[in-house]
């Protein structure tokens, strides 16, 4: 198999889609393979929550109608939640979970200490109270369904935690470098990125690239310049303006 990976192998990936840019290293197993990409199965710890002593996953809803207890008020707790640690195998409870250790992850998955995300129950439970009495219902309102699988390109997953961490730290270092740029230097970088597209995609010769760069850097308020590449070539404008101008050399 490509890159030496096989179906079922544990691999690591960097989760960058967390609202603010707060990357986190996650793991999964290779589930499906496509040209240029793979689908990973994601895992989590089995839910230990119980409802009236029954595992949440196995609790049947809605329950039958029941009479409200004597002395009932709206503050009376009717739902009885608990925790059942036996859903996690004893062999896993006796071990220290270490996401950095691939052998540990493989063992937890094999023994049931980690299960596919879709096998857990992610619903919530609430009571429904009417003149008929009260009952327990399963509720999905406001519950965000978790990611169960993810499709990644071949260069987006890694064989070890350390490899993924090195990439993540490099990304963070680059973000810190960008954050410390002056407005002028930031604008110059955007200009150079646009010129690189002209060089690679539109095959602009080096003398024309240099002329475009010299023209833009000779303008007033370089830090306020926006650039873009279009079919016309390199276009620019001040960010306060709406009209784009083509750089003519």
Secondary structure as UniProt FT lines:
FT   HELIX           2..4
FT   TURN            7..8
FT   STRAND          10..15
FT   STRAND          24..34
FT   TURN            35..36
FT   STRAND          37..41
FT   STRAND          43..44
FT   STRAND          49..51
FT   TURN            52..53
FT   STRAND          54..55
FT   HELIX           56..58
FT   TURN            70..71
FT   TURN            74..75
FT   STRAND          81..83
FT   HELIX           85..87
FT   HELIX           90..93
FT   TURN            99..100
FT   HELIX           102..111
FT   STRAND          115..116
FT   HELIX           117..119
FT   STRAND          124..130
FT   TURN            131..132
FT   STRAND          133..139
FT   TURN            141..142
FT   STRAND          149..153
FT   HELIX           154..156
FT   STRAND          157..158
FT   HELIX           161..179
FT   HELIX           183..200
FT   HELIX           206..217
FT   HELIX           222..224
FT   STRAND          225..230
FT   TURN            231..232
FT   STRAND          233..238
FT   TURN            239..240
FT   STRAND          245..246
//
